[in-house]
Amino acid sequence: MKRLLTLLAFIILSTTSFAQTIVSFKAMGHDDDETVYGMSGATSFYFKIPPQYEIVGSKLVIYFEPSQALIRDRSYVNLFIGSKPVYSARLTKDSIQKISVNLTRADISPDNYLKIAVKTLLTITDDQCKDLDNPAMWLKIKNYSYLSLIKSNKNFFNNINISNCFDSKKAIVYPSNPTLHDLKAVAWAYSRLKKTQQKNISVYEVNKLPDTVRNYIMVGNISSLPANKRPLVKVTPQNNQGLFYLHKAISTVTDTITRMVDVKGRLIPVKSVSQEVVPTEILFVTGGDDTGYEKTITALGNMNILNSTFGDYLLVNKAQNQFFKTVDENRSKLSLKQIGGVSDFLSGIGSLKSAFNFKNSDFSFTPKEVEIRIVGNYSSLNPGDRGFFNIYLNGLLLSSEKLDASGKLNTTVTINRYQHHKYNTLEAEFRFYPNNGNCKNSFTNFFAEVDVDKSYLESKNPFITSDLSFYQYPEAFNSGTTKIVVTKEYAKYAAGAMGEIIFELNNNINANNFPEFVYSEDVPPSDLKKNNIIALLSKDDKMFKEFPDAPIDFNKNFRLYRTDNNTVVYQLSDTTSNGLAQIFYGRSNNATLVLTATGKHLAEAFLSASKSITEQLSTLSSNVCISDVNNNKYLFNINKSSDNLEYIDTKSALTRFWDSYNLYILLAILVLILLSFLYIRSKVQKSQELFND
């Protein structure tokens, strides 16, 4: 049955017409199945509905898999949209079950979010008290559940504006020979798109833009826009004036679609030609001159401006942003509300959890120790009741304490640097068990709530080391001024990687890092000591000579070895497309990050390196990362005395010959020794025979 339903879901996806768009939960960020645990469990989904979709006529389809141990006719699943119940039913005997609900305008919040909650009431035995902590109490929401959305051009020109157009864009287009202003515009546009949870953002040179991409951001000074795009901008900015302009149009396109048709029990792909009326959106980020263009870019980094622009164009006469904030401005102590936590009213029995997510970069510096203080309220316990409060970090239990009759919670636990990661999940759990004799009548007696305003995380000490590591990125760049430096000849390949860097520098609760952009040839050596430096360089850039403290000198050919078995892991080669990143302290103890790329696919290599260093790394001390365009990644900890780094160019010809052929030479010597021994032995035997004769 499970395979059949999965196949049916695939057929639905394959045969959907152009007017209807199928978007799976996986495509919306839920890569894995979502599991609901416990007798009375719940899980929620939040989806932003882009304005080009008409919610009336759309529908929600949820596939779920219940535990095989459940008593199906005594277990229930309930679906809520917003705060309203829309579906309730007993479980059936099918291994994969389906809920299908038509959506209405009332299901969408004013800010165009669809909130979905799945709540369960599960039964395994006749004794509810025994069911409380049974690990077989679960139900999985499958990640191929989907929203079937109706695309509508009915209100296209009225509904789409600058404030909401970012939600549907997945590409950025820049001039073929980009200036520093263009690179900066791409980076900030990329960061803005990534904040809308876009996963795959494409960056194209204007002459390489595919015809199939019709919804994108185009950056460039008004005078540098392509001749066929310039007439689309109906508002002309003056000197010193910036401009956002949203072009909207409807066009008819011809495309080939493939349908899976059942022919005598076999699914056969059938192709057909179809014409579709599709909308075209281009958001121009431009200006009357470089000064005005720079104002637009500055405004691009200001969410308040963009989110409140409800028209099709915005002239920018003045734009300003603070470049950085200090530790004194409340970056060492963060309330749970600041990191996105909400107060959940929890009620019931067994395990009741609230989850909160935070990053090291939310603080002003990488924390060495973090104090977690949880303040809350709960219903007082009766004699004989058992209650506990537990704190988990990344799935590990940190502390547990008993609840009492006071109804007040105020507890603290301090974690060290080995217990928290770059990205963390904090769980606060109330566990309540009523007096045994009242179990069946006490399921709603207990309630609890974490006060997200009074609860907080506080960084006690900064994590300071003699060598900088990727574990400390990006918060190592939180204070001071940062310069992004790029090799001029490689600038056109670095745009996407710059977008990843700008996003990470501002991927915290205080997005306030606005670095300067400059070509490597224009940077005086003194600036490399005054500022934090993020450099995207060619392998042969002369600036490498200004980084004597770098773990690796990319100017030289080198090899990296495994420390455990001394085998070669990586050897620098121009024929393979690799991204190489290293992080270290500069001459004035300033944070420095250097990325370079090799091979034919330079843009992909730069982008791969910039993404790899932001992932949840498994080590605290890696300072060199090598990644390829196939998402393979190697991490190293390199210092001056490392045995796993070898420069090939520094060796003489005789040494390189010995390194390459030493095994063969030694084998030949052993063979010669053996032959010599046999020859001498034969001579000795002959002499003995003559002597005996």
N, C-alpha and C positions, 0 to 999 in steps of 0.2 A: 504493500500500500504506500509505503514511504517513497519508493522509487517511482511509482505511478504518479503521485502528487508532484514530485520534483520534476518529472517529465512534463506534466501538464503545465506547471509554472513556466518551464522553458518554452513550451509551445505558445503560451500566452505572450511571453516576451517577444517571441520571434514573429508573431503574426499581428502585432499591434499596428494600427494605422498611424500615419503621421500626425493626425489630429490628437492622438493620445500618446502620452509619454509615460513609460514605466520606469520608476526610480526605486531600486531595491534599498533595503535598510543598509546593506553593505556599501552601496554607492554613496550613502549619506553618512558614512563614517563608522558604522557598526560592523567591523570586519568579522567578528565572531558572533556566534549565537549568544543571546542574552538569557542567562539562567535566573529563574525566580525560585528562591529557596524557602523552605519552611511551610508549616501548616497554613498560615495566613501570610503570604508573601506578596510583594508588589515590586514593579519596576516601571520606569517612566522613560519616554522618548520625547525629544523636542526637535521638531523639524521646521526650518524656515522655508516658507512657500514663496518662491519668486513671483513677482507681480504679473509676469506674462501668462501665468496659469489661471484658469477659471476654476474656482473650487466647486461651484455648482456643477454636478455631473461627474466629478471626480470620485474616487473611492479608495478606501483603505482595505488591504488584504493582508491578514496576518496568518502565518503558518506556525504551529507550535507542536512540540513533541513532549508529551507527559511521561513521567517516570513509569516504568513497566510494573512497579510494585503497587501502584495506586488502585484503590477500589473505585472504578470509573463512575459507577452510577451514584456514588456518594462524594464525588469530588467536583468542584465547580471552578469555572473561569469567568472573570468579569472584565469587560472592557469599558474604560472611561475615556471620553474625549473632552479635554478641558476639565471641568469639574462635574460633568454630567454623565451618568451611566447610559451606555448605548447598546450593550449586549451582555447577557448572562445566560449560561447554559451548563448542563452537566457534561462531563467528558464522555466521549464515545469510545468505542473499542479500537478505532483506527490508531495506528502508530504515529501518523502525522495528521493533525487536524487543522481546520481552516475557519477563519472568521472573515467575513466580507461585509463592509459597512459603507453605505453611500455618505458622502460628506456634504455639508451645507455651509453657507456663509457664516452661520452662528458658531461653527466649530473652530473658526480661526480668530485668534486674538487681534486686537487693533494693530499690533506691530507685525502681523502676518506670520505668527508662529502657530504651529499645530502641536498641541500637547496630548500625548497618548499615554495612558496608564493601564497596565494589565495587573489585576489583582486576583489572587487565587484563594481557595479554601479547599485543602486537600485532606484526604483520609486514607490511611493504610490499614488500621485495625479498628476494632469496636471501642477501644479505649483511647479517648483523645489525649489523656495525660501521657500515655506511652508514645503518642505520635509527635510530641513536641520537638524532640531533638533527633528524630529518626533521619539519618542522612539520605534515605530514599525519597524524601519529600522534595521534589523539584519538578520544574516544568521549563522547557527551553523555548524561547522565541527565536525562530529560525531567521538567519540573516538574509534569506531570499524572500522574506516578506516584503511587500512593496506598496508604494502609492501609485495609483493610476491617475495621472493628472491630465486634464483637458487643456490643451493649448488653445488660447483664444486671442484673436487679433481685434476683438470687438472694442475693447477699451485700451488698446495698446498705446495710442498717442496720449491718452489722459493719465493712465496708471503708472507709466514708466517715467522716472525723473532721476536726477543726479543722486539723490539720497539713497535710492534702492537699486540702482542699476548695477552696482558692484556685485550683487549676489549671484548674477548669472554669467558674469564674464570670467573667462578662463585663459585669456591670451593678452599679451602686450606686444605692441609693434613699435619699433624704433627706427630711426634713419640708418642707412647703410654705413655711413661714416659718423658714428655718434660723437657728440661733444660730451664734456663732463656734465653739462646740464642734462643732456639726454640720459646718461647713465644714472644720474641721481633721480630723474623722473621715473625711469624704469624701476629702480630699486624701491622707491616709496610706493609706486603703484602696485608692485609685487607684494610688498608688505601689507598694503591695504586689502588686496584680494585674499591673501592668506588668512587674514583675520576673519574673513567670512567663512572659514573652514574649507576653502577650496584646496583640494589635494594636489592635483596636477595642473600647474600653471605653465603655459607655454610662452616662450619669449622668441619673437621672430624679427629678423631684419625685414624692412618693408618690401624688399624685392623677393623675399622668400616666403611671403604670407600665402598659405594655401587658400584656394577659392572657397573651400568648404567652411572656413572660419568667417562668420558674419557678425559676431558679437565680441568686441574687443576694445581695448584701450589703445589709442595712438598718441604717442608723445612726440614733441618736437616744436621748435620755434615756429611761429606762423609762417615765416619765410622759407622754412625747410620742409614744409608739408608737401607731399607728392602733388603733382599738377592735377591728378584726377580726384584728389581728396579736398583740396583747398576750397573749391566751390561749395562743399557741403557745410562749411562753417559760415553761417549767415550773420554772425556778429564779428566785427573786426576790432580787436583790442588795439589801444593806442600805445605809444611808448610808455614804459614804466608800468604797464598794466597787464595783469595776468588774466587767463581765461580758461574756464571749464566749459566745454560745449558738447551737448549730447545730441548727436544726429540720429534721427529715427526715420525708418522708411519700411515700406512693404514691397516685397518683390516675389515673383513667381520663379521657382527653380524646378528643374527636371532631374530626377534621381532614379536610381535602380534600387528596388526593395526586394528582399528575399523572404518568401513565406514557406513554412514547413507544411506540406500537404500530405495527408494520410492516403496512400495508394496501396490498396490490398494489404493493409496492416503494416506498411513500411512508410516512414517519414521521408518524403522526397523534397529537396529544396527546389522551389520554383521562383524564378526571377521575373519581375515585371517592371515596366517603366511607369513612374507616377509623377504627376505635377503637384507641387505644394506651394501654397502662399505662405512665405516665411517672413518674419520681421528681421530687420537689420539694425543693429545698434553699434555706434562708434562714439566712444567718449574721448574727445580731444582734450589733451592736457598741453596747453600752449601759452603763448604770451606775445605781446607786440614786439618785444625785444628780449635780450637775455635777462635784463633786470626784471621785467614783467614775468617772464618765464620762471625765474627763480621764485617769485612770489607765489605762483601757482603750485610749484613743487612744495614750498613751505606749507601752503594750505592743504596739500595732499596728505601731509603728516598730521593734520589736526582733525580728529574724528568729529569734534563738535561742529566744525564748519560743514563737513561733508554730510553729516546726518541731518542737518537742518536746511539743506538746499533742495527745495521741492520743485524747482523749475528745471528748464532744459539748458540754461546757461548761467554762469556766475562770473562776473567781472571782479577781479581781485585787485584792489587799489593798495591794500596794506595787509601784510601777513607777518606774524611774529610768533616764534616759539622759544621757550627757554631751552638752553642747550644741555644743562644737567642740573641735578639737585644734589643736596648734600645729605649725609647720614642723619643730620639733625631733623630733617623733614620727615620723620616717622617711617624710615625704611628699615629699621632694625626691629621694630615691634609691629606686627600685623594682626589685626583682628580677623577672626574667621569670616566675617562679613566682607572684609576687604579682598580676601582671596576668592570670593564668589560663593561663600556659604550662605545657605538660607535656613531659617528655623523650621524644622520639620516637627509637627506635633505627632508623636509616636504613641500608639496605644495598642494593647493586646497582651500577649503572653509569649514566653520564650525569648527569642533574640529580636531586638529592635535596634536598627543601625541607622546612623547618619554618616555620610561620607563627604570628605573635603579634600580638594587637590591643591597642592602648592609646589612651587619651583624654587630652587636655590636663588635664581635670578630675581625673584620677588624681593629679596633683601638687597641692601646696598652692597653687600660683599658676600662671598661664600662663607656660610656659617660653619664654625667648628663644632659648636654645641647649640642646640635649639631647645628652649624651654617651651613645653606645650602645656597650656593651662586651659582646662575645660570647666566652665561654669554652667550650671543648669538647674532645672527643677524637675521633680517627679512626685507622683502621688505617694504618700507615706505608706509604709508597709505595716500590715497587721501582724499580730503575734503568730508565729508559725510560717509566715511567708519568707521566701528566700529571694534576695535581689542582689545583683552585682553590676558594677560598671567597669567595662574593659576598654582599653585604648589599643588600637592596632596601627602599625605603620608599615605600609607595603606588605600587608598580610601577616606580619609578625606581631605577636602579643607583647606589648610594652609594659602594661600594668593592669592590675585588677584589684578592686576593692569592694567591700560589702556596702550595700545600701541600708539605710536605717529608717527610723520613723520620722526623721526631721524633714524629709522631702527636699533637702538642699544639697546640691553637688558643687564642690569646689576642689578640684584635684589637679596635681601638677606632676609631670614627668619630664626629665631632661634626657635628650638623645645625643649621642656623639656622632662624629663624622662618618663612622663606619655603618651607622644605622640608617642614615638618610641618603637619598640619591639626588641626582639632578632634578628628577620629577618624582613627586611623592603623592601617595594616597593615604590620608589619615581617616581612620574609622573610629567613631565613638559608638559603643554598643551598650545598651541596657539589656540585662537578662533578668527576667522575672518569672518565678515559679510560686504559685499560691500554695497555701496549706493543702496537703494531699486530699483531705476530705472535701474540699470545695473546688477542685480543679475544673469540673464541668460548668460551674456557675461563675467563674472568675475571669473569663476571657476578656472582658472589657473593663476590669477593675483598675488596671494599671495604665498610667500614661506618663510620658516624660518628654522633655524638650531641652535641647542644648541652646544656650543663649549665645548667638553668634556675635553679638556686640561686645559682650564682656569676655568671651573666650578669645585667646590670642596665641600667636607664635612669637617668640622673642629670640633673636640671635644673640647669644651671650658673648661669644668671642669670634673674631674673624679667623678663617682658616688661612694661615700664612705659612708658606714653604719657600725654600731657597730656589726651587724650580717651579715654574708655572705649568699647569696641566689643563687638559680639555675639561676636566671635572670643574674647573673654575671659570669656564667660558659659558655664557657671555658676561657674567657679573664682574669679571676682572676689568671690564671696560665701562662699568657703571659710573665711576667718578672721573673727573677730568675731561678734557676735550679729545675726541677721537678723530683721526684722519684716515680716510680710505684712499689708499694709493694704488694706482694701476699702471702697468706698462702701456704706453700709448698704442703700440702695435697690437696689443692683446685686448684692448678695451672692448671691442665689439663682441668678444667671446666671454667677457666677464659679467655681462649685464644680469643674467639669471642668478649667478652666485652672489652678486651684490644685493639682490633682492632678498635672498635667504639670510644674508648677514644683517641687513637693516631690520628684517622681521625679528631675528633673534635678539638683537640689541634692544628691541622695544617690546619683546614678548614677556611683559611683566605688568604688575599693577600700576606702575608709573612709566608709561611710554614717553620718555623724554630725552632719548639719546639721538641727537641730530648731527651726525659726523660731517666733516668737510670732505670734499672729493678733490683729488689732485693727481696729476700725472707724475710718475716716478722721476722723470727727468727734471721736473720743476721743484723738487723738494730739497731744500738745503739740508746738509747733515745735522745742523743744530736742531731742526724741527723734529728729527727722529728721537731726540732726547726730551723734548718739551711735551710731546703728545703721546697718547696711546696710538699705536699704528696697526692698521689692518691692511696688508699689502697683497695684491693679486698681481703676480709678476711672471714674466717669461723666465725660462731657465737661465737665460744668458743676460738678464738685466744686471746692470752695473751696481744697482742698489744692494745686491746681495753682499757686496764687500763691506757695507755699512752695518752688517749684522754679525759681528764676531761672536756673539753669545748664542747664535742659533744652534740647535742641536745638530743640524745637518747642513753642509755647504752644498747646495744644489748645483753650483757651478762645476763641481767635479763629479765624475762618474763614481758611483758607490754601490755597495752591496749591503744588505741587511740580513743577519743570520738569526735563527732561533737560538735562544740561549741554552735550551735543554739538550739539543742534539747537534747543534752547530751546522744545520743545513741552511742553504740559501733560501730566503723567503721572497726577497725582492731585489732586483737589479735595475738600476736606472736605464731606460731605453726610450729613444724617441719614436720607436715604431709602435709602441703600445700606448693607448690613450689612458693615462692615469692622472688622477688628481692627488697632489701631495700637500699636506698641511702640517705646520709646526707652530707651536705656541711657546713663548719664553718671555723672560724679563729683558728689557732693553738696558742700555747703558745707565739710565737714570731710574732704574727700577720701574719703568713704564711697561704696561702690558703690550705685547707685540704678537700678532698673528700673521703668518705668511702663508699664502697659498700659491701654488704654481701648477701648471698642467703640461702634459707631454702628449705626443701623438697627433693624429689627424683630427680627432673630435675634441677640440679644445674646450668649447662651450660646455659640452657634456661632462668633461673631466673636471672643470672648475666647479660646476654645479654639484657633482658627486662628492667632491671634497667638502664643500660648504655644508652639505646635508649630513655627511657622516659625522662631523665633529659636534653636531647638536643632538645626536641620539643619546639614549640612556646607556652610557658606557659602563662596562663591567669593571673598570679599574680606576683607581684614584690618581694614578701617576702617569698616564700616557700623555706624551707631548709631541708625538709624531704619528700622523695618520696617513695611510696610503690607500686610496680607493680607486676602483676602475669604473667604467661606464656600465658594467653589469652588476653593480651594487655589491661587489666583493670588497672587503675592508680588512686592513691590517693595522693594529695599534702597537706602538713601541714606546718604551721609555728609554730615551737616549741622553747620555751625558758625556762629559769629556773623557771619562774613564771606561766607557761602555766597550764591552768585548764583541758586541753584535753589530758593529758598524765598521766597514772597511772601505777606504778610498782606493780605487783601482789606479787612478792616474798618478798617484804619488809614488808608485812602485817602479823600480827600474825594469828594463826589458828582461834581465836575467831573473829577477824575482817573479815577474808575471809568468815567465816560462816555467819556472819551478812550481808555482802555484797550480798551473794548468796540467803539468805532466809529471808531478812528483811520484804519483803512484806507479806510473809506467816505468819510470827510472828506477825506483826501488825494486820493482818486480824484475827488471832486467838485471840489476846487480845481484839479486838473489839467485837468478838462473845462472849467471856467470860464476858465482861462488860454488853452486852445486856442480856445474860442469868441471870447474877447476878441481874440486874435491874428487870427483870420479876419475879425472885424468891422472891426478897424483896417485890415487889409490891403485889404479891399474898399473902404473909404473912401479910402485912398491911391490905389487904382487909378482911382476915379471922378475924383478931383482931377487926376490926371495926364491923363486923357482930356479933361477940361474945359480944362486948360492947353494941350494940344496943339491943340484946336479953336480 
